[in-house]
Amino acid sequence: MLLNLLLWQVAMPTLYAQHMQDEIAAAVSQVSMERLESLLREYEQLGIKNIGSQNLEATRAWIKQCYLDMGYSPEQISEYAFSYAQKTLYNIVLTKKGNLFPHTYIYLSAHYDSTPNGPGVNDNGSGTVALLEIARIIQSKNLPYSVRLVHFSAEEVGLIGSKRYVEEVAKPQNIAIRALINLDEIGGDKNKRNTFVYCERDESNVSTVNNAISAHFTQRMANITKLYTSLDAVISHAYASDYMPFEAAGYNIMGFYESYQTAHYHSSTDLLQNMDVPYFHKVVQAALASLLHFSSEIPPQIERLSPQAGDSLYQSQIDKLLIEYDRPLQYFGGKLQIRRSSDNQIVQSIALEPSHIQGKSIQIALREALSPGQNYYVIIPFGWVSDAHGVLTDSLGKGQWQFYIKNETPPLNNDAPKPQEMRLYPNPTGQELHIQLPDVKTQATLRIVNSEGKLIYEQLLTNTTSIRLDISQWARGVYFIKVETEQKQWTQRFEKVF
């Protein structure tokens, strides 16, 4: 930690009950105290790791080699260089892609530098080694969400590495981070009776919505800690570590911190011999269990939209929005925005109230009608959660639920969608395209070509009514979809805009 501030403690309410999962319990049991101690000893032997030192460079190489030795590929290990005090420093990022929501991430972070006063085995060899051990255990697991383990540099001189990562990577790339758990100084003082761990939450006054999301997740993290370990958990506030730049950017953050700050903080005696390794072992177990819970759960799914994404709607019909999910929703505040697609301008901003939640649905009356002939999309706040299942995330990977509403002059023949039409949504789109097909009983062929007529995608269909395509790697532009049977064909145009 950068500063030694008084922690504010609050009693934990008995909300958001958590249930132990056998698979996660089995993973937690794989955390090896012997391996943790061995890695801490290696970290200690690397010496003082202040910025610009050869020891810091050696630690950077050691971290990367540890991941390679576990079986991670070089492509999964990224480095982000930045300059500070006329030195080139590096943040190290290990990425493990999710199999359902590859564009949405759970982050686990820790800094790997130390002060010039000592080797920093607790601050923050403990967080560094925790990430390495957690990476070993999740290496062979299939998780719905993507996971990133991030080793920040230059934390001890003002959170520089994490600030630069947020400013130069996370925000420009619009990375969807479902939750970030920071591990800083979690090793415990050997001479203290360490029976609990602090679970830190966002309590800033920047965004009350974000505070509510963080409080929800942190409470769950505390419950998970008590469920999978013998430690108690005390809720405290986040401060002075690498989660703060993420918090300032509006991300959902939380952290673990040792029960009593070590007397060896920022000194030459911050050594393995002064750490409480059995206590540290339990905190790593708690962090792993929290990561697995947050990265394994399936978010609420939209079951029905009104207006339906991609519908052709007319002015008299657009008087309310209905978004229905597969499970009850919990109110966290925020604003719903309706934006015009042509220029991304906000045309309506509606403060969400508890009355807008009706069980499993969000129902909102619009203040005014939308203009005919325009294309719109709706943004739901990222902070909507359902029971203990977590923050809503979108399959588009943008941290928002988006769908497009088309409003145009009705055709002369019929203003209702034909039951045998092929429908695409969202359109325009970005990362993902949903295709709703007519009831095709026979075999059909689906082909997608770009504006130059080049075949981009082809698939044989049998008794298929809906398809979800990941188009995140496709180039921006206009595409055409054709579905053909022996008797009939359907063709539609869509646009990839990001």
C-alpha positions in Angstrom: 0.0 0.0 0.0 1.1 3.5 -0.8 -0.3 5.2 2.4 -1.0 4.1 5.9 -4.6 5.3 6.4 -7.1 4.4 9.1 -9.5 1.8 7.8 -13.1 2.4 8.3 -14.9 -0.8 9.4 -18.5 -1.7 9.0 -20.5 -4.7 10.1 -21.5 -7.0 7.3 -25.2 -7.4 6.7 -26.6 -10.8 6.0 -27.5 -10.0 2.4 -26.7 -11.8 -0.8 -26.4 -15.3 0.6 -23.7 -17.3 -1.2 -23.7 -21.1 -1.6 -20.6 -23.3 -1.7 -20.0 -25.0 -5.1 -18.2 -28.3 -5.0 -16.1 -27.5 -8.1 -14.9 -24.2 -6.7 -14.2 -25.9 -3.3 -12.1 -28.5 -5.1 -10.1 -25.7 -6.8 -9.6 -23.9 -3.5 -8.2 -27.0 -2.0 -5.5 -27.0 -4.7 -3.9 -23.8 -3.4 -0.5 -25.1 -2.2 1.1 -23.5 0.9 4.4 -25.1 0.0 4.3 -23.6 -3.5 3.3 -20.2 -2.1 6.2 -20.2 0.3 8.6 -21.3 -2.4 7.5 -18.5 -4.8 7.8 -15.9 -2.0 11.3 -17.1 -1.3 12.2 -16.7 -5.0 10.6 -13.2 -5.0 12.7 -12.3 -1.9 15.9 -13.5 -3.5 15.3 -11.1 -6.5 16.1 -8.3 -4.0 14.9 -4.7 -3.9 12.7 -3.9 -6.9 12.5 -0.1 -7.0 11.8 1.4 -10.4 14.6 1.4 -12.9 16.5 -1.3 -11.1 18.0 -4.4 -12.6 16.1 -6.4 -9.9 12.8 -5.0 -11.2 13.7 -6.2 -14.7 14.7 -9.6 -13.3 11.3 -9.8 -11.5 9.5 -9.0 -14.7 11.3 -11.8 -16.5 10.7 -14.2 -13.6 6.9 -13.5 -13.7 6.7 -14.2 -17.4 8.8 -17.3 -17.1 6.5 -18.6 -14.3 3.5 -18.3 -16.7 5.3 -20.1 -19.5 6.3 -22.9 -17.2 2.7 -23.4 -16.3 1.8 -24.0 -19.9 0.5 -20.5 -20.9 1.4 -19.5 -24.4 3.5 -16.4 -25.2 0.4 -15.0 -27.0 -1.4 -15.0 -23.6 1.2 -12.8 -22.0 1.2 -9.1 -22.9 3.4 -6.3 -21.8 2.4 -2.6 -21.8 5.4 -0.3 -21.8 5.3 3.2 -20.4 7.8 5.9 -19.5 8.2 7.4 -16.1 11.2 9.4 -14.6 13.1 8.8 -17.9 12.8 5.0 -17.4 10.8 2.5 -19.5 8.6 0.3 -17.2 6.2 -2.5 -18.0 2.9 -3.8 -16.9 2.5 -7.5 -17.4 -0.9 -9.0 -18.4 -1.9 -12.6 -18.6 -5.2 -13.2 -20.5 -7.3 -16.4 -20.3 -10.2 -16.1 -22.7 -13.7 -17.1 -21.6 -15.8 -19.5 -23.6 -19.1 -17.6 -23.4 -18.3 -13.9 -22.9 -14.8 -13.5 -24.3 -15.0 -9.7 -24.5 -15.9 -9.2 -20.8 -13.2 -9.6 -18.2 -12.7 -10.3 -14.5 -9.4 -8.6 -13.5 -7.1 -9.7 -10.6 -4.4 -7.1 -10.0 -1.2 -6.7 -7.9 1.9 -4.6 -8.2 5.3 -6.2 -8.4 7.6 -3.3 -7.6 8.9 -2.4 -4.1 10.2 0.7 -2.4 14.0 1.3 -2.3 14.0 0.3 1.4 13.6 -3.5 1.1 12.6 -6.4 -1.1 8.9 -6.0 -0.3 8.0 -9.6 0.2 4.7 -8.8 1.8 4.2 -5.4 0.0 3.8 -6.7 -2.6 5.4 -10.1 -3.2 2.3 -11.5 -1.5 0.0 -10.1 -4.3 2.4 -11.1 -7.0 2.7 -14.7 -5.8 -1.0 -15.0 -5.3 -1.6 -14.2 -8.9 0.9 -16.8 -10.0 -0.6 -19.5 -7.8 -4.2 -18.6 -9.0 -3.0 -18.7 -12.6 -1.7 -22.3 -12.1 -5.0 -23.5 -10.8 -7.3 -21.9 -13.4 -5.0 -22.8 -16.3 -7.0 -25.8 -17.3 -10.5 -24.5 -16.4 -13.2 -23.4 -18.9 -14.7 -20.2 -17.6 -17.6 -18.2 -19.2 -15.9 -14.8 -18.7 -12.4 -13.9 -19.7 -9.9 -13.5 -16.9 -6.9 -11.1 -16.8 -4.2 -11.2 -14.2 -2.3 -7.9 -14.2 1.0 -7.1 -12.6 1.5 -3.4 -12.3 4.8 -1.6 -12.1 5.5 1.8 -10.3 2.8 1.5 -7.8 5.1 2.6 -5.0 5.8 6.0 -6.7 2.1 7.0 -7.2 0.1 4.2 -8.8 1.8 5.2 -12.1 1.5 1.8 -13.9 -2.2 1.3 -13.2 -2.9 5.0 -14.1 -1.2 4.6 -17.4 -2.9 1.3 -18.1 -6.3 2.8 -17.5 -5.5 5.9 -19.6 -3.7 4.2 -22.5 -5.3 0.7 -22.6 -8.6 0.2 -20.7 -10.4 3.4 -21.6 -9.2 3.7 -25.3 -10.1 0.1 -25.9 -13.4 0.4 -24.0 -12.6 -2.8 -22.2 -15.6 -4.3 -20.4 -14.5 -5.1 -16.9 -17.1 -6.9 -14.9 -15.1 -6.7 -11.7 -11.5 -5.9 -10.6 -10.1 -7.5 -7.4 -6.8 -5.9 -6.2 -4.4 -7.8 -4.0 -1.9 -5.6 -2.1 -0.2 -6.6 1.1 -2.1 -9.7 2.0 0.7 -11.7 3.7 0.0 -10.9 7.4 2.4 -10.1 10.2 3.8 -13.2 11.8 3.6 -11.6 15.3 -0.2 -10.7 15.0 -3.2 -12.9 15.5 -4.6 -12.8 12.0 -8.1 -14.1 12.0 -9.8 -11.9 9.4 -9.2 -10.1 6.1 -10.4 -6.7 5.0 -12.6 -6.7 1.9 -12.4 -3.3 0.4 -15.1 -1.6 -1.6 -15.6 1.7 -3.5 -16.9 4.5 -1.3 -15.9 7.5 -3.4 -18.4 10.2 -4.2 -17.7 10.1 -7.9 -20.5 7.7 -8.8 -23.1 6.5 -6.3 -24.2 3.8 -8.9 -20.7 2.5 -9.0 -20.5 2.5 -5.3 -23.6 0.4 -5.1 -22.3 -2.2 -7.5 -19.0 -2.4 -5.7 -20.8 -2.7 -2.3 -22.8 -5.6 -3.8 -19.8 -7.4 -5.1 -17.6 -6.8 -2.0 -20.3 -8.1 0.2 -20.4 -11.2 -1.9 -16.6 -11.5 -1.8 -16.8 -11.3 2.0 -19.4 -14.0 2.1 -17.3 -16.2 -0.2 -14.3 -15.7 2.0 -16.1 -17.0 5.1 -17.6 -19.8 3.0 -14.4 -21.3 1.7 -11.9 -20.4 4.4 -11.8 -20.1 8.2 -11.2 -16.4 8.0 -13.7 -13.8 9.0 -14.2 -10.8 6.6 -14.6 -7.2 7.5 -15.8 -4.6 5.0 -13.6 -1.6 4.6 -13.0 1.1 1.9 -10.6 1.1 -1.0 -7.7 3.5 -0.9 -4.1 4.1 -2.1 -3.5 1.1 -4.4 -3.8 0.1 -8.0 -7.6 -0.2 -8.1 -8.0 3.5 -7.6 -7.4 4.6 -11.2 -10.0 2.0 -12.3 -12.4 3.4 -9.7 -11.9 6.9 -11.0 -12.7 5.6 -14.5 -16.0 4.2 -13.4 -15.1 0.5 -13.1 -16.3 -1.9 -10.4 -13.5 -2.4 -8.0 -12.8 -4.2 -4.7 -9.7 -5.5 -2.9 -8.2 -7.8 -0.2 -5.9 -6.3 2.5 -4.3 -8.0 5.5 -6.0 -7.8 8.9 -3.2 -5.8 10.6 -0.7 -3.8 8.6 2.7 -5.3 9.1 5.2 -3.6 11.3 7.7 -4.2 8.5 5.9 -2.1 5.9 8.3 -0.3 3.5 11.4 -1.5 5.4 14.4 -3.7 5.0 12.7 -6.3 7.3 9.7 -6.9 4.9 10.9 -10.5 4.5 9.4 -13.9 4.3 10.5 -14.7 7.9 8.2 -12.0 9.1 5.1 -13.1 7.2 2.2 -15.3 8.4 2.3 -17.9 5.6 -0.7 -20.0 6.8 -2.8 -16.8 6.9 -1.6 -15.8 3.5 -2.6 -19.2 2.2 -6.2 -18.6 3.3 -6.3 -15.2 1.7 -5.2 -16.6 -1.6 -7.9 -19.3 -1.3 -10.5 -16.5 -0.7 -9.3 -14.6 -3.8 -9.4 -17.7 -6.0 -12.9 -18.6 -4.8 -14.1 -15.0 -5.5 -12.6 -15.0 -8.9 -14.1 -18.3 -9.8 -17.6 -17.3 -8.6 -17.5 -14.0 -10.5 -16.1 -15.5 -13.7 -18.3 -18.6 -13.7 -21.8 -17.2 -13.3 -24.1 -16.6 -16.2 -25.6 -13.1 -16.2 -29.3 -12.4 -16.7 -30.4 -13.0 -20.3 -32.8 -10.8 -22.2 -35.9 -12.9 -23.1 -38.0 -10.2 -24.7 -37.6 -6.7 -25.9 -40.3 -4.2 -26.8 -39.6 -2.6 -29.2 -37.9 -5.7 -30.5 -34.4 -5.1 -31.7 -34.4 -4.3 -35.3 -38.1 -3.7 -35.5 -39.6 -1.2 -38.0 -41.6 1.0 -35.6 -43.9 4.0 -36.1 -44.3 7.1 -34.1 -47.6 6.2 -32.6 -46.2 2.9 -31.3 -43.1 4.2 -29.4 -44.5 5.2 -26.1 -42.6 2.8 -23.8 -39.7 0.4 -23.5 -39.9 -3.1 -22.1 -36.9 -5.2 -21.4 -37.6 -8.6 -19.9 -35.0 -10.8 -18.4 -34.9 -14.5 -17.3 -34.7 -13.7 -13.5 -35.7 -10.9 -11.1 -33.7 -7.7 -11.1 -32.4 -5.5 -8.3 -32.4 -1.7 -8.4 -29.1 0.1 -8.4 -30.0 3.5 -9.9 -28.4 5.2 -12.9 -29.8 6.5 -16.2 -31.2 4.9 -19.3 -30.2 6.7 -22.5 -31.8 6.7 -25.9 -29.3 7.8 -28.6 -29.6 8.5 -32.2 -27.5 6.2 -34.3 -26.6 8.7 -37.0 -24.7 11.1 -34.7 -24.6 9.2 -31.3 -26.5 12.1 -29.7 -28.6 11.6 -26.6 -32.3 12.2 -27.4 -33.7 11.1 -24.1 -32.0 10.4 -20.7 -34.3 8.9 -18.1 -33.3 8.5 -14.4 -34.2 4.9 -13.4 -36.4 4.6 -10.4 -37.4 1.5 -8.3 -40.8 1.7 -9.9 -39.3 1.0 -13.3 -38.5 -2.6 -12.2 -41.4 -5.0 -12.4 -40.1 -8.3 -11.3 -38.0 -9.6 -14.2 -38.5 -6.6 -16.4 -37.6 -2.9 -16.8 -40.6 -0.9 -18.0 -40.2 2.8 -18.9 -42.7 5.2 -20.4 -41.0 7.6 -22.8 -41.3 11.3 -22.3 -41.9 12.0 -25.9 -42.2 10.2 -29.2 -39.1 9.4 -31.3 -38.8 10.9 -34.8 -39.9 8.8 -37.8 -37.1 7.8 -40.2 -34.4 7.6 -37.6 -32.4 4.7 -36.1 -32.0 4.6 -32.3 -30.3 2.5 -29.7 -30.8 2.2 -26.0 -28.1 2.0 -23.3 -28.9 0.3 -20.0 -26.5 1.1 -17.1 -23.8 -1.5 -16.6 -24.7 -1.7 -12.9 -27.9 -3.7 -13.1 -27.6 -6.9 -11.0 -29.9 -9.8 -10.4 -30.1 -11.3 -6.9 -26.6 -12.7 -6.2 -25.8 -13.4 -9.8 -23.8 -10.3 -10.6 -23.7 -7.3 -12.8 -25.4 -7.5 -16.2 -22.9 -7.7 -18.9 -23.5 -7.7 -22.6 -22.3 -10.2 -25.1 -21.1 -7.3 -27.2 -18.4 -6.7 -24.7 -19.1 -3.0 -24.2 -20.5 -3.0 -20.7 -23.9 -2.0 -21.9 -27.0 -3.7 -23.3 -27.7 -2.2 -26.7 -30.4 -2.7 -29.2 -31.5 -0.7 -32.2 -35.0 0.7 -32.8 -35.9 1.6 -36.3 -38.6 4.2 -36.8 -39.7 4.9 -40.3 -42.8 5.7 -42.4 -44.9 2.5 -42.7 -45.0 0.7 -46.0 -48.2 0.9 -48.0 -49.0 -2.8 -47.8 -48.6 -3.8 -44.1 -46.9 -2.1 -41.1 -46.5 -5.4 -39.2 -43.4 -7.7 -39.4 -44.2 -10.7 -41.6 -43.9 -14.0 -39.7 -41.7 -15.5 -42.4 -39.1 -12.7 -42.5 -35.5 -13.1 -41.5 -34.6 -10.6 -38.7 -31.2 -9.3 -37.6 -30.3 -7.5 -34.4 -28.7 -5.4 -33.3 -28.3 -3.6 -36.6 -26.0 -1.7 -36.9 -23.9 -4.0 -34.7 -20.4 -4.3 -33.4 -19.2 -7.5 -31.7 -22.1 -9.9 -32.2 -25.0 -10.5 -34.6 -28.2 -12.4 -33.8 -30.1 -13.9 -36.8 -33.7 -14.9 -36.3 -34.7 -17.2 -39.2 -38.0 -18.3 -40.6 -39.2 -21.7 -39.6 -37.0 -23.6 -42.1 -37.9 -27.3 -42.0 -35.5 -28.3 -44.8 -31.8 -27.9 -45.2 -30.7 -24.3 -46.0 -27.4 -22.5 -46.6 -26.5 -19.3 -44.9 -23.9 -17.1 -46.7 -22.5 -13.7 -45.7 -20.7 -11.5 -48.2 -19.1 -8.1 -47.8 -19.9 -5.1 -50.0 -17.4 -6.3 -52.6 -19.2 -9.6 -52.9 -16.5 -11.6 -51.2 -17.7 -14.6 -49.2 -17.0 -14.1 -45.5 -19.0 -16.8 -43.8 -21.0 -19.9 -44.8 -23.0 -22.4 -42.8 -25.4 -25.3 -43.5 -28.6 -25.1 -41.5 -31.1 -27.8 -40.6 -34.2 -27.0 -38.4 -32.5 -23.8 -37.2 -34.5 -20.8 -36.0 -31.8 -18.6 -34.4 -28.0 -18.1 -34.8 -25.6 -15.9 -32.8 -22.4 -15.0 -34.6 -19.2 -13.5 -33.1 -18.1 -10.9 -35.6 -15.7 -9.1 -33.3 -12.8 -9.7 -35.7 -14.6 -8.7 -38.9 -13.8 -5.3 -40.5 -16.2 -2.5 -40.3 -18.5 -2.1 -43.2 -21.7 -3.3 -44.9 -22.5 -7.0 -45.3 -25.3 -9.0 -46.9 -26.8 -12.2 -45.5 -28.5 -14.7 -47.8 -30.4 -17.8 -46.6 -31.4 -20.2 -49.3 -33.5 -23.4 -49.5 -34.5 -25.2 -52.7 -37.8 -23.3 -52.7 -37.0 -19.9 -51.2 -34.4 -17.4 -50.3 -34.1 -14.4 -47.8 -31.6 -11.6 -48.1 -30.9 -8.8 -45.6 -28.2 -6.1 -45.2 -26.4 -5.2 -41.9 -23.7 -2.9 -40.9 -20.8 -3.4 -38.5 -20.0 0.0 -37.0 -17.3 -0.9 -34.3 
